[in-house]
Amino acid sequence: MNIAILGATGKFGLALTARLLAVTDHKLTLLSRSAADRFEDNYRITARKIDATNAREIKKALKDCDLVYCAISGDYMPVIADNIINANPKRLIFMATVGIYNELENAEHLNVDNEPLQIPNQYAADLIEASGVDYTILRLGLLEFGDEDDFTITEKGEKVQTQRTTIESVEKVALEIIADPELYSRKSISITRKSGS
C-alpha cells in the first residue's frame, strides 16, 4: 500500500510517519512545504515539496496513492479539502477538531458557534461529508503525548466530554483504519482522552 501523508513535517505528521515506518512495510508519499528538505527518497519514502492549496499539485502528488492521510490545519482547510476531493482518493483520513458540530459539553467556548477559528474546520468537514470520497474524519482535541489506550471514540451527534487527545491514540486508530479500510468508513469520529485523564 502507498500512503500519502499531507502535512508530513508537522507535529502529528512526523509522529505518524515514524510509526508507519516502524511497524508496517507500506510505502509512504510524504508531502509538505518542507518534506523534501526533511526526508530523503528511498525504497519506502517519496518526499515532495507541495503547496496543498494548489489543486494541480495535489492531484499529481496523490495519483498513485491508495490512502491519503491529511494532517494539515489552518484557515485553508476548505481549499485543501476541496483539492483532495477533486483528486478522488481511494481512501481518505482527514484530521479536524472537536467542536465543529457544537459537540463539546465541558468546553462550550471551543464549539464552532462560539469560536470562529473552528469555521474552516467545519466547512472542510462539510465538503468531505457531501463528497463521494470514502472518508473518515477524525475530530481531535489538543494533541499531546500520552498513552495510546487513553481515548474514547464518539460518533457525530454524540457529546464529547474532553478536548485533549493523545498523539499515540490517533496513531493507533489510524493504523486500525489502514489495516481495515472499511472501519469507520464515511464516518466522523472524535478521539479524545478519557474523562479525568
Stockholm file with secondary structure:
# STOCKHOLM 1.0

chainA/1-197         MNIAILGATGKFGLALTARLLAVTDHKLTLLSRSAADRFEDNYRITARKIDATNAREIKKALKDCDLVYCAISGDYMPVIADNIINANPKRLIFMATVGIYNELENAEHLNVDNEPLQIPNQYAADLIEASGVDYTILRLGLLEFGDEDDFTITEKGEKVQTQRTTIESVEKVALEIIADPELYSRKSISITRKSGS
#=GR chainA/1-197 SS CEEEEETTTSHHHHHHHHHHHHHCCCEEEEEETTHHHHCCCCSSEEEEECCTTCHHHHHHHTTTCSEEEECCCSTTHHHHHHHHHHHCCSSEEEEEETTTTSCBSSCGGGSTTTCGGGHHHHHHHHHHHHSSSCEEEEEECEEECCCTTCCEEEETTSCBCCCEEEHHHHHHHHHHHHHCTTTTTTEEEEEECCTTC
#=GC SS_cons         CEEEEETTTSHHHHHHHHHHHHHCCCEEEEEETTHHHHCCCCSSEEEEECCTTCHHHHHHHTTTCSEEEECCCSTTHHHHHHHHHHHCCSSEEEEEETTTTSCBSSCGGGSTTTCGGGHHHHHHHHHHHHSSSCEEEEEECEEECCCTTCCEEEETTSCBCCCEEEHHHHHHHHHHHHHCTTTTTTEEEEEECCTTC
//
